[in-house]
Amino acid sequence: MDISFMTNAGGDNNWSLDECARWAKEHDFDCMRLGDTGGAIDSDKILTEGPEEALETLKKYDLYLSCITAHHNLLDDDKEKAHNEQEKLIKAIESASALSCPLIITSSGSPVRNGQFYGMFSSEPGNPSDRSDELVERFQVMFEPVIKVAEDKDIKVTLDVAVRMGQIGCNPEMWEKILDAVPSDHLGLSCDPSHWLWMGILPAEDVIRDFAGKWYFADVKDCEISERMLYRQGIIGNWWWQYRVPGRGQLNWSTIIGALWESGYDYVLCVENEDRGFPGLEGFAYGGKHLRGLLPPKDSGFKREGKHWKTSGWERNKS
């Protein structure tokens, strides 16, 4: 596996893509995940002016583009907004193709936040406030044209699993529903166990194995739970859990990486930094160094051998 990190560069940001790439190389990163935000990666610009400027800059530092961030909410209740977001997502796929980037990461979408699509708490499934099935149907309608373009361009569409961003694809039950709704080997999930820890979806290694073959990317951040603050605030509080960079939380990245390998995943580990206690580039560098120490040395010639969970796939675990 290679080590990546998530960032934006160019445009209104404080550093250029050249400066960003130079820093990445100096801190032993293999690749970068860039946002389609109007800076170094801008789908409109890429599709009209070409990808050469960005590609040449990355090549200069022996880096590659591992993923493009293109979060768009296709499930907005405002149909005009939802279709505008759909058009932007399709442009991002076409831009990724021009950039020879194999995948994009996006949102499964939701018109409500924080899992409220399930409706009122402690109410039975299908109660009048439960919109989960309705939104899966909307997901199918909105994503089928997107995935058709992705298949034509051979770009993987990877769904972020963060619940607090407002998206229905945030737990195993909903992953099964949306993957069934749009069955395609060009639609998958991004592995981010930091959310599962505070949501109680554990052990993370079993979650990974249960969806073997559907992990197309790995967002890597850690999480820390304070039992004392949980006692003080209950689950409705906000400080009883915090995101950390890898190595500063309670997840075991050695066994998580092992579970990813066993599940057939062998792409990149992408460091995200939402760590209040270790912000900025220093946190990214720390996280990257921690992960590097858990991987075989680059020149070791290590290869995965033997059977892995992908041979049975996530379909088996739905029965």
Secondary structure, 3 states (H helix, E strand, C coil): CEEEEEECCCCCCCCCHHHHHHHHHHCCCCEEEEEECCCCECHHHHHHHCCHHHHHHHHHCCCEEEEEECCCCCCCCCHHHHHHHHHHHHHHHHHHHHCCCCEEEECCCCCCCCCHHHCCCCCCCCCCCCCHHHHHHHHHHHHHHHHHHHHHHCCEEEECCCCCCCCCCCCHHHHHHHHHHCCCCCEEEEECHHHHHHHCCCCHHHHHHHCCCCEEEEEECEEEECHHHHHHHCCCCCCCEEEECCCCCCCCHHHHHHHHHHCCCCCEEEECCCCCCCCHHHHHHHHHHHHHCCCCCCCCCCCCCCCCHHHCCHHHHHC
